[in-house]
Amino acid sequence: MIGRLFYLAAGAALGGYAVHRVNRARRALSPGGIADRVEGQVTEYRGALRELNEDLALAVREQEEELLRRYAPRRGRRALPGAGQEPPEPS
């Protein structure tokens, strides 16, 4: 008798779990579920691209500062023509 109750309870638990998993998979494969997953991926990629852009901008600024420090005209030296002037703005 107790063995039958155990198997009944185990079967009900497994059946409930199986129904839960099927419903979860059905929601995940619905158009709304797919859209949510794609939106999540796009958000992650957007964040990664933003970090990459910030890292690249920082590296470019550091490289520019190094080049300016190395090649910028110093006092007492004769500057090249046009050095230190801003380029004209496009009209």
C-alpha positions in Angstrom: 0.0 0.0 0.0 2.7 2.5 0.9 4.7 1.5 -2.2 1.7 2.4 -4.4 1.3 5.8 -2.7 5.0 6.5 -3.2 4.7 5.7 -6.9 1.5 7.7 -7.2 3.2 10.7 -5.6 6.4 10.3 -7.7 4.3 10.0 -10.8 2.4 13.1 -10.0 5.6 15.0 -9.3 7.2 13.9 -12.5 4.1 14.7 -14.5 3.9 18.2 -13.0 7.5 18.7 -13.8 7.1 17.5 -17.3 4.1 19.8 -17.9 6.1 22.7 -16.5 9.0 22.0 -18.8 6.8 21.6 -21.9 5.0 24.9 -21.1 8.4 26.6 -20.6 9.7 25.3 -24.0 6.4 26.2 -25.7 6.8 29.8 -24.4 10.4 30.0 -25.4 9.6 28.8 -29.0 6.7 31.2 -29.4 7.3 34.4 -31.4 7.3 36.5 -28.2 9.8 34.2 -26.5 12.1 34.3 -29.5 11.8 38.1 -29.7 12.7 38.3 -26.0 15.8 36.1 -26.5 16.9 38.2 -29.5 16.3 41.4 -27.6 18.5 40.1 -24.8 21.2 39.1 -27.2 21.1 42.5 -28.9 21.3 44.3 -25.6 24.4 42.2 -24.6 26.0 42.9 -28.0 25.3 46.6 -27.7 26.9 46.7 -24.3 30.0 44.8 -25.6 30.3 47.2 -28.6 30.0 50.2 -26.3 32.8 48.9 -24.2 34.9 48.1 -27.3 34.3 51.6 -28.6 35.3 53.2 -25.3 38.5 51.0 -25.1 39.4 52.0 -28.7 38.8 55.7 -28.1 41.0 55.5 -25.0 43.8 53.8 -26.9 43.5 56.3 -29.8 43.8 59.2 -27.3 46.8 57.6 -25.6 48.5 57.1 -28.9 47.7 60.6 -30.0 49.1 62.0 -26.7 52.3 59.9 -27.2 52.7 61.2 -30.8 52.1 64.8 -29.7 54.6 64.4 -26.9 57.1 62.9 -29.2 56.7 65.1 -32.3 55.1 68.4 -31.1 57.3 71.4 -31.5 59.0 72.5 -28.3 60.0 76.0 -27.2 63.3 77.1 -28.6 62.9 74.9 -31.7 61.8 76.2 -35.0 58.2 74.9 -35.7 57.3 73.5 -39.1 55.0 75.7 -41.2 51.4 74.9 -40.4 52.3 73.0 -37.2 49.9 73.6 -34.4 47.3 75.2 -36.6 43.8 73.8 -36.6 42.6 72.5 -40.0 39.9 74.7 -41.6 36.3 73.7 -40.9 34.3 72.4 -43.8 31.7 74.8 -45.2 
